[in-house]
Amino acid sequence: MQHNVLILDFGSQYTQLIARRVRELNIFCEIFPYNHFPTDLSPYKAVILGGSPYSVRSEDALQIDLSNIRGKLPLLAVCYGAQYLAHFSGGEVAASNIREYGRANLSYIKEEVFFENVNVNSQVWMSHSDTIKHLPTNGVKLASTKDVENAAYKIDGETTYAIQFHPEVYHSTDGKQILENFLVKIAHVPQNFTPNAFVEDCVKELQEKVKGDKVVLGLSGGVDSTVAAVLLHKAIGKNLYCIFVNNGLLRKNEFENVLHQYKDMGLNVKGVDATARFMTALDGLEDPEAKRKAIGNAFIEVFDEEAHLIEDVTWLAQGTIYPDVIESVSVKGPSATIKSHHNVGGLPDYMKLKIVEPLRMLFKDEVRRVGKTLGIDPELLGRHPFPGPGLSIRILGAITPEKVRILQEVDAVFINGLKEHGLYDKVWQAGAILLPVNSVGVMGDERTYEKVVALRAVESTDGMTADWVHLPYEFLMKISNEIINKVKGVNRVVYDISSKPPATIEWE
């Protein structure tokens, strides 16, 4: 794998979006914390400094040694990065008199390769409370807006560029063009990160890493674990042993359906029904993190037992993808932890299996493109993401078999309804949430006091950000009526219209 672009994270919520935009240019990139990145920079063709919630003027400003980067590699500094270069290199950064947040339009652009094919009045997205009063030593202004004099600049004598706005967000209309100008025309980074190239490189790396060892992989029926399995099967064939665990928290009839789905794919798959174990592990737990950890521990126990049944197994494969990795970095990393992921991180000492994660550097849409290249069934590749802890994090509060039954029935009505009405493929992820409240209702001539469920449907590219989907009122009305009439124990249905951020896709 060619490590073409290094993105340094200073804690901005937008850092992941920089990586997404770079990948869209068929350029491979990696995100590293600003204070913990590779010392060997020889594989990299360019470096990008991201934004930050911190101020360069504060005592606890995040500082980085750029001596091995500036003047040696093409450098693009975004927002905090732009202010950092100015503040610590002879310029001046001060608190802004106005709140520089939201949409703005460029009012001046210097004729320069960096702004080729960018409109003079192009809309950009600002998100900062400081402003660059004076450029750093040898700084040359490249762009301004009505309120921001130094919206972009370069350092004379270096391939160092800086922008005060965020080119990575959707609202910066020519942001992708600016990134392309810098990476392709200025830094000359090759655009060779394609699904075919990834498959070829990944299979080769897996063969070199695993050699003749046996690998055990947990299948979930989802896109990630399926693509990981097919990649591994392509690399090591019969040495791959797949296990599909029923944790009792899957969708209605999913255990049987998934096993049937893999029947003709040439994969060696064993189904393990561990419902009782998971229910015991979850008994009485209400805290979301406690539930996630209990499920993660139970998974590890099941895999450990199953792995011991396979003679001389050495590796545990996982369908971990890049958003899992990014969201699991600690705040000192510096991205804030959103939630723990049961499939990210180390294993307990007693489990002697080594980890292999073929999709660790891919975003969800990239996984689907790789799956298409591998010839996997489009219907399977089009499946919505489903959380590793299953329905446990869609049942708010304690888990009981009855609550699982209710939610499975509700979820089946909702998902099947989306498919029947041609809406499933227009939604990135959908599901139902069982709320820990009862509401008063009327059925026939009797009052009821039963459960409330929330329906959730979002559109997204990779789950980092998401907007709620405007499902037709007629559809929501039909599904609500069907749920209340068919699912015993539910008398009220609501629809979640929150976006991420500030909300998350799942409720726990």
N, C-alpha and C positions, 0 to 999 in steps of 0.2 A: 504494500500500500504506500502510495506517495503522500507524504505529510506536507502538503503544499503550502497551507496557510495556517499560521498560529494566531488564535484569538485569545487575548488575555482578559480575564474576567475581573472586574472591580466591583461586582455585586449588583449590576444593573438588571432590572427585570427584562431588558431587551437583548441581553447578550446572546441568548439562544436564537433570537430572530436574526442576528447577524450571521450566525452559522447557517441558518435556513436559507438566507438569500445567497450566500456564497455557494452553498451546495446546488442551488437552482442554476448556477452558472456552470455546472458540471466540474466544479473545483472542490477537491477534498480539503476539509479544514478540521481543526480540533480546538476545543475550548480548554484552557488551563487557568487556574487561579493566578492572579498577578504576582503572588509571592511564592509560587511553586510550579515552575514550568521547566521544560528540558534545558539542560545546560548546553547540550549539543544542538545548535541551531542549523547545522549544515543541511538537513533535509528540507528546510523551509525556504520558500521563495518570497514570502511577505509576512508582515505582522500587523495585526489590527488591535488597537487598544480600545476597549469598550467604555461604556458610561458607568456611572456610580451614583448611589444615593448620598455619598459623602461630598464635602466641599474641599477643594484644594487649599483653602485658606484656614481650615480648622487644624487644631493641634494634632488630631488623630487622622489627618489626611493619609490615604493609602499611597505609599511611595514605592517606586520601582527603580531598579538600576537598569538604565537603558543603554549602558556603554557598549554592550555587545550587539545592540540592535541599530541604534541611530547611525546613519551614514554607512552602515554595512548591509542592511536589508531594507527594501521598500517598507515604509511605515505609514499606516493610516490611523490617526488618532480621532476618536469619536467622542464628542461631548466632554465628559470628565477628562478623557485623554487629551483633547485639544486644550482644555484649561490647564492641565498638568504641564504640558510642554511650555505653555506661555508663562505660568507662574514660577516654574523652576528653571527657566532658561532666558531670563532677562526681560520678560514681559510683565504685565500687570493684570491680575484678575481681581475684580471687586464685586460686592453685592450689587445686584441689578436693581435699578429704581422701579422697574416694572416686572411683573411676573411673566417670565418668558416660558410659557407652557402652552402647547397646542399648535394649531396651524399657523403658518406664516408663509409669505411668498418672497422669493428672491427678487431683489430690486436691482442688483448689479452682479454681473458675472464677468470676470476677466477671461479673455480669450486664452484658453489653456486646454491641453489634452484632458485634464481631469474633468472638465465640464463639457466635453464634446457631446453633441446631441441632447443637451439639457436646455430646456426653455428658460428664457430670462425671467419669466414670471412663475417659474415652477414652484409648486407648493412643497413645503418641508415641515417637519414636525420638531418642535422645540420642547425640551423638558429639562429646565435648569433654573436655578435661582441666582447663580453668579453669571457674570459676563466678562468677556476679555476686553479690557480697556486699551491695553497696548500689546502689540504683538511681540513674540520673543525675538532675541537677536537673530538677524538675517531673515526675519519673517516677512512674507510678501502677501498682501491681501488678495484673495481670489474671489470672494463673494460677500454680499451684504443683504440684509433685509431692512425694512423700514425702521425697525427698532434695534436691530443687532448689526453694528458696524462691521465687526470681524466675524462673519458667519462661517468663513472658510479661509484658510491660508496655507502657504507652503513655506518650507525652510530653504532658502537659496543655497545651492551647493549640495543639497541632499535630496534623496527621493522620499522626503518626509512631508506628508500632507495632513491637514487637520480640519475637521468640520465641527461646528457647534451644534448642528442639528443631527437627527437620527435618520440615516438613509435606509435603515433596515425595516422601519415600520411602514405599514400599508399607506399611511397618510402622506408620506414623502413620495410624490408621484414619479419622480425620476431617480429615486434612491437606488434602484437596481442598476440603472444605467451608470450612475456615479461609481458604484462598486465595480462594475465591469470595466469602466475606464481605468480605474486604479489598478485592479488586479491583472487585467489582460493587456491593456495598452501600455501601462507604465511599468508594472512589475513583471510582465511577461510570464504569468503563471499559466501552465498548460491546463486546458479544459478537457481532462481525460478521465474524470470520475463518472463513469457510466455504469448501469446495471451489469452489462456484459463484462466490463473490466473488473467490477467488484467480485462477481461470481468466480471468474478465472483466478484472481488473486487470493480470494478467500479459500477456495478449494485447495490451492497449492499450500497456503499457510496452515490449513487444518491438517493436511497430510504430513507436513514437516513437524508440526507440533505434537500430533497424536500418534503418528507413526502406526505401529501395528496394535496399539492398545485398544481396549474395549471402552465404549462410552455409553453411559446411561443418560437418557433425556426425558424430562417430564413434558408430555404433550398436554395441551389444554383444549385443543380444538380451535384455538385462535390463530390469527395470522402469524404472529411472531414465532411461536413454538413450531408451527408447521413449516415455515420457511427455514428456520434453523435446522429442523429435522431433515428436510430435503437436501439442504446444503451439506450437512454431515454425511447423509447417505451417499451423496454424490462423491464425497471425499473418501469415506472409509467403508462403505457398503455394509456387509453383514456384521461388522464390529459395532454397529449402533443398535442399542436396545432401548426402545421407547416404552415409557410407562404413562398411562393416563389414570390419574387418581380422581375418584369421585369423593369430594370432600363434603357432600351433602348440601352444598351451597351453589350448585350449578343451576342453570335454567331448566325448565320443565323438560324431562326426557332427554336431556343433553348427554348424559353418560352413554346411553345406548346409541344415540344418533352419531356422536363423535366416533365411537369405536367402528360403527358401520362406515363412516366417512373415510376412514383410513384403510379400510379393508383392501381396496384395490390399488393403493398407492405404492405397494411394494415395501412398506415399512414394517419392521418387526415391532408390533405394539401389544402390550399386555394391559388389560384393564384391572384396576385395583379399587374395590369399594371399601373406603375407609370412613364412611359416614359417621359411624358410631364413635370413632376416635376423635374426629373433629368436633362433634357435638359435645363430647365430654370435655375437651380442651376449652371450649367456648362457654361452658356452663357458668352462668352468673356474671360473665364479663360484660360491661357496658361501655367502657372507654374505647374509642376507636383504635388508638395505638395498641392497647392491650389485646384487642381482638386481632389486629394485624400480626402482632408478634406471636400470639398463640397459634395462629394459622401457619405462619412461617415455620415455627418450631415443629408443628405437626407434620408439615411437608417434609422437613429435613429428616424426621424420624422415619416416615414412610419410605423415603428414598434410601435411607441408610439400610433399612431392612431389606428392601427389594434389591438393592445393589449387592448385598451379601449373598443373595440367591443366584447371582450371576458370577460365575467363576472368573477371578482375576480382573474384575472391572477396575479401571484406573481413573476415569474422568466422569464428572457430572456436567452435562451440557445444559445451558439455560438460554431462554429466549429474551434475555435482557436487551433493551434498546437504549439509544442515547438519552431520550428524555428521562428514563429511569435513573440513569447515571447522574445526569445534571441535577435532578431534583433531590438526589440523595447526598449531595455535597453539603458539608456543614457550613454554618455562617462564617466560620473562619476561613472558608474555602475560596471565595467569600459568599457565594450564593446562599440565601437563606433556605433552610430545610422546610419543605412544604409538608412532607409526610414520609414515612419509612416505606421501603419497598421490600417485600419478602424475598425477591429474587436478585437483590443487589447486595454485594458485600461478602464478607468472609463466612466460612463454615466453622462449626465448633471443632475443637481439637480432636474429638473422638472420631470424627468423620474424615477418613483418610483420602477421600476423592479430591482430585484436582479439578479446577473450574475451567470450562471452555465456553466462551460466549461469542459465537460468530457474528451476531448482529449488534454488538455492543456500541458500535460507532454509527449506527443508522437511525434516522428518524422514521416514523411510521410510514409515511408515504414512500420513502425510499425502500423500505422492506417490501411493500406491495409491488413496486417496480421490479425488484429483484425476484420476487415470487413469480411474476409474469414471465420474466426471462427464463425461469426454471420450468415453466410450463404447468404451474399449479392451477387447478380449477378456479376460474374467475369468481364463481360464487363463494368459494372459501376465502379468496383474497379480499372479497368485498365485505366480509363479516365485520360488524362493528367491534371496536375494542371492548373487552370485558375485563373487569378488575381481577387481579390475581386472587384476592381474598373472597371473590365471588359475591354472593348476595349478603354476606355478613356485614359489609359496609354500606349496604342499601337497606338494612334493617337497623334503624337507629335505636340504640339501647341493647338490652339483652336479647340473645338469640334463643328461640324455642322452635321445635319441629312444626308447631302450628303456624308460627309467623313465617317460617320458610315456605310452607304450603301456600299460604295466602299470597305471598310475594311472587312465587313461581307462577301461580294462576294469573295474577294481574299482569306480570311481565309477558306471559304468553299471549294474552289478549292484545296488549300494546304492540309487541314486535310483529305478531302475525298480521295485525291490522295495518301497520306500516307497509308490510310487503304486499298485502292484498290491494292497497290503494296506490301502489307505485311510488311510495314515499321513502322506502327504506334506503335506497341508494342516494337520496338527496340529503340524508342525515349522516353525520360522521359517527355519532354515538347516541344511543337511546337506552332508556331503562326506567324502571319504576322504583320508588323509594317508599318504604313502609314507615310512617311517622309514629312516634311514641305517644300519640294522643288519640282519644276517642272523641267522636262528635255525635251530637243528637241528630237523628233522622226520622223519617216516617216511611214505613213500608206497609201498604194496605191501610188498615186502621190502627196499626200499632206503632208506637215510638220505638226507635232503635238507638243503641249506644254502641257504635262500632268504629272500626279503624278508618283512618284517613291515609290515602296514598297520593304521592306526588309523581307526576310524569315528567321526565326530563329528556329533551332532545336538543343536541347541539351540533353546530357546524364548525369545523376546524381543519387544520392541515396536519398537525402533529400533537395536538393536545396541550401545547404550551399556552395558547390563548384559544378562546372559544366564544361563540355567540349563540344565543338560543335561537332555535328554528321557529319561524312563523308558520306553524302547522295550521291548516284550514280549520276554522271554527266548526264547520260541519263534521269534519273528521274527529276532532276532540270531543264533540258532543256525542257522536256515535260510540266512540271508545269508552267514554265515561259511563254511558248508559249500559254498555255491555259488561263492563267491570262490575258495576253495582248490582246488576241483575244476575250475573253468573258466578261471582266470587263471594262465597259466604264469609261474612266477617268484615266487609267493607261497605260503607254507606256514603263516602264522600271522596271525590277525586279533584285534585288541583294540578295546575300546570306551572312549572318552574320557568320564569322568564329572566333568570340571572345570567350574566355573562362572566367569563373568566379572563382576567381579573375583573372585579374583586372577589367574586365567588370562585369555587373550584367546580370541576365537572361533577365529581361525586360529592355526596353530602358529608361523608366521613373520610 
